[in-house]
Structures are given as structure tokens and as C-alpha cells.
Amino acid sequence: MRTLVKLSLILALLVVVLGAFTRLTDAGLGCPDWPGCYGKLFVPSHPDGLDAAQANFPERPVEANKAWTEMVHRYFAGTLGIFVLIIALWSIKTRFSRHQNYLEQPLHQPIKLPVLMLIVVIIQAALGMWTVTLNLMPIVVMAHLLGGFTLLSLLFLMLLRLTPFQIPSGEIRARALAWAASLGGIILIAQIALGGWTSANYAAMACIELPVCEGNWTQKLDFKHAFSLPEADDYEFGRHTYEGRVTMHIMHRFGALVTFVFLLWLGVRLYRATLSSTIKKQASLLIGLVSLQVLLGLSNVVFKLPLSVAVMHNAVAALLLLSLVLINYTLYRKT
């Protein structure tokens, strides 16, 4: 089970990265239908298939690069779904079979987590479909992103549940900071959601200067339209006003500042408040990841959103979330 969960965790991280790559290369509608691509399991390449695709989807001519980007993401996501289904069925079977055998030791096999993961996978599949059928509606795109991060976190939490470790009581001085670790997780999730909303509305380059924005940016703030959903048939490349996008971008930067300051403070406090080498390593990892994330965010602006940096920005956000899951689990369950 641990091996399968590890593989699923790696696959989930890869799916998150592929999802970011798909979004950032404007390949979200590379296949205008779901779950196939122009009615096929693979991207059409034969002349007859291309003619049929053109006839069935005249508004969406085949762009092979974008279509394959989208389908590779779907293939990996589908494989992850199968892995999670196997984990859930295996956990249920193991739990029931052990209950029937009175010679077994007390159970440590998680059962609620696998079922919850399976529910998240089903919801993710629906969101993936709606992402296409609703033509990249921002609220759906953001929800799909958050669903991916949720599944990743649940898989990591299950791996921790299957990994026995305990911190000696004499080395614990950081338990009082558990509330701060929980708050840090909430702040980070809010910032990820804000980043997802900014990206889904194509507002990543609404401001191209540092430290905040260019010119009279304070006069361009429009919170009403920035966080509303305009009516449209197609949301590709965004439908918000420039002022709305500037507001999204500014709020994402402000959220990044709050997140950085709080998580940096949390990491330093955890490092200083314990004798445990385990917690010190976790605190050091948190400090390193949040510092790297800020550098990547700044690089996105300075270098005009290079694809490699933007994708890495998403990947480090995922790792940062996992580091907070690890810290919270350690403080609440292992100290």
C-alpha cells in the first residue's frame, strides 16, 4: 500500500505540473470535447480524421501541439484516478478482511482517507469536463486547480499515516505553535486560490513593474469586477476588464507578501522553539521553499512570465503546501 501511495503521490504532483503547463500554454481547449479529443481517444493526425474533426468542430481547428498537451494531461490524470480507485478498494477490502480475522492486531489501515480521495477524484473528473464544456470558465478552472492540490495533500497525508515515526517527548518545545501552523496552511491555500483566479483570468502580466504596479495603479483598482464572473460563451484569454485584471494581480502580490512574511516567521519560530532535529528540518524546508517561491514570483514579472519559471512557480506552491501538511501532521499527531 505504501508503495502504491508513493507512486500515486508522485503522479499527482506530475498531474499538477502538467495542468499548469497546459494552462500556461493556452492548451486548455486544445481538445474541444471531453474525455476524448475531437471524438477520438488520440489526437487526430490522419487526413480523414482531420477532415472529420474540422467538420464536427469548425470553430476549433486541430492544433496538434495544444491537443497533445491536453491529452497527455488527461492520460496522466486518468491513470491517477485508477490508482486512487485501487487504493480505495484495497483499503476497504483490507479493513473488512481484518475485521473478520480476530487474530489480527489492532488496525492502522486508513479507511476514511482513501474514500475521501476517491470522492475528490470523481469531483475532479467533473471539473475537468466542465473546464472544457464551459470554455475555461474561471471559477471552474480555479476549482479544478484547488481540487488537484487537495488530492495531492490527501495522498501525502495518507503516506504519513502509513509511515511510523514519533518525536521523543523531551525534544518537544514547538507544540504551542500548532495553531500558527494551521493558520499558515489556511493563508497558503487562500493564496493558491488567488493565484489560480489570477491565472485563470489571464492577469499574470497585468502589472509589469516592481515592487507593485506601473503608473497610477491605485486609481485602476476595481474589486467589484475583479472578483465577479462576466457573462460570456467563451472565457479563453479572459473576459475581465484591464482594471479588473490589475486588481487581481495586485491582490495576488499583496497575498504573496502576507504569505511570505507569515510562513517565514513560522519557519524561524519552529526552528528556534524545538530541540527535535525532525522539526528543525521541516522548518528549514519551509523557509527554503517559501523563499524560492518569492524569487520565482519576482522572476515571472521581471522576465515576462517565462514558461519554465511559471510552471516551477506552480510546482513549488504544491511542495510548499505539502511541507505545511507535514508540519501540521507532525505537531498534531507525532509530538
Secondary structure as GFF3:
##gff-version 3
##sequence-region A 1 335
A	DSSP	alpha_helix	2	24	.	.	.	ID=ss1
A	DSSP	alpha_helix	47	56	.	.	.	ID=ss2
A	DSSP	alpha_helix	64	99	.	.	.	ID=ss3
A	DSSP	alpha_helix	112	133	.	.	.	ID=ss4
A	DSSP	alpha_helix	138	161	.	.	.	ID=ss5
A	DSSP	three_ten_helix	169	171	.	.	.	ID=ss6
A	DSSP	three_ten_helix	175	177	.	.	.	ID=ss7
A	DSSP	alpha_helix	178	200	.	.	.	ID=ss8
A	DSSP	three_ten_helix	217	220	.	.	.	ID=ss9
A	DSSP	alpha_helix	223	226	.	.	.	ID=ss10
A	DSSP	alpha_helix	242	272	.	.	.	ID=ss11
A	DSSP	alpha_helix	277	302	.	.	.	ID=ss12
A	DSSP	alpha_helix	307	333	.	.	.	ID=ss13
###
